[in-house]
Every structure is written in C-alpha cells, then in structure tokens.
Amino acid sequence: MPELVFFSGTMDCGKSTLALQIEHNRSTRGLQGMIFTRDDRAGEGKLSSRLGLVTDAVEAAEGFDFYAYLVAHLSKGGRCDYIIADEAQFLAPEQVDQLARVVDDLEVDVFAFGITTDFRSKLFPGSQRLVELADRVEVLQVEALCWCGARATHNARTVGGVMVVEGAQVVVGDVNQSPDEIGYEVLCRRHHRRRMTAATSRAAALSPDVLPVEVADVSDRSSVRS
C-alpha cells in the first residue's frame, strides 16, 4: 500500500542526503519519481545536501498545489511512482493535505523530509500537519551533535554567534554562514534553554573568574611552623 512517510530530525542529521539516496535507489530500479523542495539553501528548484550533492527539483512555493500538479502530469501521459518533498517544514498545512490526497487517491508513495521545530522550539505548521497525517514518522538515526558533544535535539538561530529567539519563523540560512550573518546551529536541550552557542561558550570559557582565588605562600607557612 502507498504511504505518506515523514522523515524528521534536526539540522545536520542527513535528511536531504537520505532523500537523494531514496531517489537514487528507486530510479536505478526503473521507478520514476518527482522531487519537490521549498527554500533550499542551494537556491530555487534545487535539492541539496551538506555533503555537496545536488539535483534539480520543482519549487513548491506558496500556493503550489501538489495534487493538481500531479494530476496534470498524469493526464498528459506522464508517470510517477513516488514523490520526494524536501524542506517539508516550510509547506502550508493545506499542501500537506494535498500530499496525503496524492497517496490516498492516486496511490503514489510520498516521502517528506523536514525538521520538526523552529529556532524557538515551536512546531512548524507543515511539520505539525505531517505528524498528524503521516502513515509513519521516522526519526533519522544519524545524530547531530551539540558543541558540547551531547545529542543535538534543538535548532538555534544565531546572529554574530549569539542565539536569538525572536523574528520571522522562516529565514533561510545555513550552519556554515560567517559569524556576522544570520546562521543556524544545533544544540542539546540544556544549551538551547541556556541560549549557549559554540561561540558564546568559548567566550564564557575565556572570561576571567568573577572571584579570583589567591594562592597562599607555602614557604611562609613552613617558616611559621618551624
């Protein structure tokens, strides 16, 4: 039976890489699929991985209708055995409903990939709807790591290396931005709550002690005892 599957995880956990792997595995077996994305870091109409892999995709912008697009494609004699939708967190809830309809009415598998929560630890509307409708939700097993070495569970937005918690929900950036630009970083829950990024943790480590400790002169004590 066809399925709507949501592959979720933090940034840096290999979602786009897995999407490209699924595309490769299925296409080499003679299946034909369609790839969609939204606001990819590589630009419009691209699906890219941090490993440097990239392929063309259909940009599912605001107002795009997945169901109507696929029906038009099939009506012209086209073929589609599966759909890959990357950056699915940016989709509107009604677009996720369209993907579910593709599965149920057209019997086409849909594999959606996205992060679950934004930089404020709030659910993306698209991700929330996917959790509500998906036949399966798969948490990716490639663990991204916080700067402290713990498992990263939260996404943080940074400006100049400092974590921010206000602003628009969607601002396209990357984990590899220069320190002065808007960027993103994955953190464990503890350091996300404390708003402690890799940059600010180094600053804290290099800061002088608030209460300096004086070391007693051991030689003086020796002379007193004698």
C-alpha positions as CSV (number, residue, x, y, z in Angstrom):
1,M,0.0,0.0,0.0
2,P,1.3,3.5,-0.8
3,E,2.3,5.6,2.2
4,L,2.9,9.1,3.4
5,V,6.2,8.9,5.4
6,F,7.7,11.9,7.3
7,F,11.4,11.7,7.9
8,S,12.2,14.2,10.6
9,G,15.2,15.4,12.6
10,T,17.3,18.4,13.5
11,M,19.6,20.2,11.0
12,D,22.7,18.3,10.2
13,C,21.2,14.8,10.6
14,G,21.2,13.9,6.9
15,K,17.6,14.4,5.8
16,S,18.5,15.8,2.3
17,T,21.2,13.1,1.9
18,L,18.6,10.4,2.6
19,A,16.2,12.0,0.2
20,L,18.8,11.8,-2.6
21,Q,19.6,8.2,-1.6
22,I,16.0,7.2,-1.9
23,E,15.8,8.9,-5.2
24,H,18.9,7.1,-6.4
25,N,17.8,3.6,-5.1
26,R,14.3,3.8,-6.7
27,S,15.4,5.4,-10.0
28,T,18.0,2.7,-10.6
29,R,15.3,0.1,-10.2
30,G,13.3,1.7,-13.1
31,L,10.9,3.7,-11.0
32,Q,10.1,7.3,-11.9
33,G,9.6,9.9,-9.3
34,M,9.1,13.6,-8.9
35,I,11.2,15.8,-6.5
36,F,9.9,18.9,-4.8
37,T,11.5,21.3,-2.4
38,R,11.0,24.7,-0.8
39,D,13.6,27.3,0.1
40,D,16.6,25.1,-0.3
41,R,20.0,26.6,0.7
42,A,21.2,26.0,-2.9
43,G,18.5,28.2,-4.4
44,E,15.2,27.8,-6.1
45,G,14.4,24.5,-7.7
46,K,17.3,22.6,-6.1
47,L,17.6,19.8,-3.6
48,S,21.0,19.9,-2.0
49,S,22.8,18.0,0.8
50,R,25.6,19.4,3.0
51,L,27.8,16.7,1.5
52,G,27.8,18.6,-1.7
53,L,25.2,16.5,-3.6
54,V,22.6,18.5,-5.5
55,T,19.8,17.7,-8.0
56,D,17.0,19.6,-9.8
57,A,13.6,19.8,-8.2
58,V,10.3,21.5,-8.6
59,E,10.0,24.6,-6.3
60,A,6.8,24.1,-4.2
61,A,6.3,27.8,-3.5
62,E,3.4,29.4,-1.5
63,G,0.1,28.4,-3.2
64,F,1.6,25.5,-5.1
65,D,-0.9,22.6,-5.4
66,F,0.8,19.2,-5.3
67,Y,-2.4,17.2,-6.2
68,A,-3.3,19.4,-9.2
69,Y,0.3,19.4,-10.4
70,L,0.5,15.6,-10.3
71,V,-3.0,15.1,-11.9
72,A,-1.9,17.4,-14.8
73,H,1.3,15.4,-15.2
74,L,-0.5,12.0,-15.3
75,S,-3.3,13.4,-17.6
76,K,-0.6,14.2,-20.2
77,G,0.6,10.6,-20.1
78,G,3.3,11.1,-17.6
79,R,4.3,8.6,-15.0
80,C,5.0,9.0,-11.3
81,D,5.7,6.1,-8.9
82,Y,6.8,8.2,-5.9
83,I,7.2,11.8,-4.7
84,I,10.0,13.3,-2.6
85,A,9.3,16.5,-0.8
86,D,12.3,18.1,0.9
87,E,12.2,21.0,3.3
88,A,8.7,19.9,4.1
89,Q,8.6,22.0,7.3
90,F,8.1,25.1,5.1
91,L,4.9,23.7,3.5
92,A,1.5,25.1,4.4
93,P,-0.9,22.6,6.2
94,E,-3.1,22.5,3.1
95,Q,-0.2,21.5,1.0
96,V,0.4,18.5,3.3
97,D,-3.2,17.7,2.9
98,Q,-2.6,17.6,-0.8
99,L,0.2,15.2,-0.4
100,A,-2.0,12.9,1.7
101,R,-4.6,13.0,-1.1
102,V,-1.9,12.0,-3.6
103,V,-1.3,8.9,-1.5
104,D,-4.9,8.0,-1.0
105,D,-6.5,8.9,-4.3
106,L,-3.6,8.5,-6.8
107,E,-1.8,5.6,-4.9
108,V,1.6,7.3,-5.1
109,D,4.2,7.0,-2.3
110,V,5.2,10.3,-0.7
111,F,8.4,10.7,1.2
112,A,8.6,14.0,3.1
113,F,11.7,15.3,4.8
114,G,11.9,18.2,7.3
115,I,12.8,19.5,10.7
116,T,10.1,19.4,13.3
117,T,10.6,22.6,15.3
118,D,11.9,26.0,14.6
119,F,14.5,28.1,16.4
120,R,12.0,28.8,19.2
121,S,11.3,25.1,19.8
122,K,7.8,25.6,18.2
123,L,6.3,23.2,15.7
124,F,6.4,24.3,12.1
125,P,2.8,24.2,10.7
126,G,3.9,21.9,7.9
127,S,5.7,19.5,10.2
128,Q,2.7,19.5,12.7
129,R,0.4,18.6,9.9
130,L,2.7,15.8,8.7
131,V,2.8,14.3,12.2
132,E,-1.0,14.4,12.3
133,L,-1.4,12.8,8.8
134,A,1.6,10.6,8.1
135,D,1.3,6.8,8.0
136,R,4.8,6.7,9.5
137,V,7.0,9.2,11.2
138,E,10.7,8.2,11.1
139,V,13.2,10.0,13.3
140,L,16.6,9.9,11.5
141,Q,19.2,7.9,13.3
142,V,22.2,9.9,12.2
143,E,22.6,12.0,15.3
144,A,23.7,15.6,15.0
145,L,25.8,16.8,17.9
146,C,25.7,19.9,20.1
147,W,29.1,21.7,20.6
148,C,29.3,20.0,24.0
149,G,29.2,16.6,22.4
150,A,25.7,15.6,23.5
151,R,23.0,14.7,21.1
152,A,21.5,17.8,19.4
153,T,17.7,18.0,19.7
154,H,17.0,21.7,19.0
155,N,17.7,24.2,16.3
156,A,19.0,27.6,17.1
157,R,19.2,30.8,15.1
158,T,22.2,32.9,15.6
159,V,23.4,36.4,14.7
160,G,27.1,37.0,15.2
161,G,27.3,33.7,17.1
162,V,24.6,34.8,19.6
163,M,21.4,32.9,19.8
164,V,18.2,34.8,19.1
165,V,14.7,33.8,20.0
166,E,12.6,36.5,18.1
167,G,12.0,37.1,14.4
168,A,10.2,35.5,11.5
169,Q,9.8,31.8,11.6
170,V,11.3,31.3,8.2
171,V,14.6,32.9,7.4
172,V,16.8,30.9,5.0
173,G,20.3,30.5,6.4
174,D,22.9,27.8,6.9
175,V,25.0,26.3,9.6
176,N,28.1,27.3,7.6
177,Q,27.3,31.1,7.5
178,S,30.0,33.5,8.5
179,P,29.8,34.6,12.2
180,D,28.4,38.1,11.3
181,E,25.5,36.7,9.3
182,I,22.2,35.0,10.3
183,G,23.0,31.4,10.8
184,Y,21.8,28.2,12.5
185,E,23.3,25.8,15.0
186,V,22.1,22.6,16.5
187,L,22.1,22.4,20.3
188,C,21.1,20.0,23.0
189,R,18.1,21.0,25.1
190,R,20.2,22.1,28.0
191,H,22.2,24.6,26.0
192,H,19.2,25.7,23.9
193,R,17.5,26.6,27.1
194,R,20.5,28.5,28.3
195,R,21.0,30.1,24.9
196,M,24.6,29.0,24.9
197,T,26.0,28.5,21.4
198,A,29.5,27.3,20.5
199,A,30.7,31.0,20.2
200,T,29.3,32.1,23.5
201,S,30.5,29.0,25.3
202,R,34.1,29.9,24.2
203,A,33.6,33.5,25.3
204,A,32.5,32.2,28.7
205,A,35.4,29.9,29.0
206,L,37.8,32.7,28.2
207,S,36.3,35.2,30.6
208,P,38.1,35.9,33.9
209,D,36.9,34.4,37.1
210,V,34.5,36.7,39.0
211,L,36.0,35.7,42.3
212,P,39.8,35.4,41.9
213,V,41.4,32.9,44.2
214,E,44.7,33.8,45.8
215,V,47.2,31.0,46.4
216,A,48.9,31.1,49.8
217,D,52.7,31.1,50.0
218,V,53.6,27.6,51.2
219,S,57.1,28.7,52.1
220,D,55.8,31.3,54.6
221,R,53.7,28.7,56.4
222,S,56.7,26.4,56.6
223,S,58.7,29.1,58.3
224,V,56.0,29.8,60.8
225,R,55.8,26.1,61.8
226,S,59.5,26.0,62.4
